[in-house]
Amino acid sequence: MDLMFKNFILLFIILGMLHILVGKIRQKWYTETVSAVGRGSLEAVKSYLDPQNIFAAGNLFQQAKL
């Protein structure tokens, strides 16, 4: 991986971490405010980088899928 891509991934992880505490609060608005492409992209990257949900970003997706 080149340095620019690694920095992008790191930034993505850091931004995701900022939402750990508010993920459950944001669940009910998530599907209304993020496009299907945006949701799919975030879920794909998140599941690849954090398959065990250590950063708890899955909190945001759990309710939205129901």
N, C-alpha and C positions, 0 to 999 in steps of 0.2 A: 504494500500500500504506500502511496506517496504521502508526503507530509501534509499536504493540503487536505486530502481526504481524511486522514487521521484527525486533524484538527476539527474538521466538520463533524465527525462522529463524536469527538469529545464535547464539542459545543452542544450537540444534540442531546447527549447524555446529561450534561449539566442543566440544560433547560428543562429536560424531563424531570430531573430531581427537584427542581423548584416547585413542581406541581404535585409532589408526593402527598403533601399534607392537605391539599385542596381537591385532590382527584375525586373523592367521594362526593364533595359538594358540587363539583362541576358536572357530574354524571348526567343529571337530568337535562342539561343544556347542550351536552356534547354533540349529540347527533343532529341537533338543530343548527349548530354554529360551525361545524367542521364538515367539509364535503366528504363524500364517499372515498374519493381519491386520497384526500388528506388522512382520513381514518385508516384506510388500508395501508398507506405508506408508513404511518406512525406505528401501527400494529406490527407490520412486517419487520421493520428495523428493530423495534422493541423486543419482539420475540427472538430475533436472531442474536442480539447483543445481551439480552437478559432473560434467557429461557426459564430461569428459576424464579423470576419476579422479585429479585433482591431489591430493586429500586421501587417496587410496588406500583409501577405505572399501570399494571393490570387493573388496579382499582378503578381507573377511569373507564376501561373497556367493559368490565363485567356487567355493570348495570345497563350500559348502552346497548349490549347485545340482546338483552332480555326483551 
